[in-house]
C-alpha cells in the first residue's frame, strides 16, 4: 500500500514537472494526431470569407475578424 502511494506521488510529480516544462500536461497525455488547424480548414474551403452586402453589420465584422486572423496565421494576401 505504501509503495503504491509513493509510486503515485512520484508519477504525479513527474507529470506536473513535465507539464510545467511543456506547458500542458494534457497535451503530453493526449498528443494531437489528426486535428486540423484553422488554416487547414479555411484553405480547404477556399481561404478568406466573403460577406454579402445584405449581411448585417455584426456578421460583416465577424467575417472581417476571421479574415484578419487568416492574414496573421495563414499568410493570406501575402505573396
Secondary structure, DSSP 4 states (H G I P E B T S, - for coil): -HHHHHHHHHHHHHHHHHHHHHS-HHHHHS--SSPPPHHHHHHHTTSS----TTS-HHHHHHHHHHHHHHHHHH-TT--
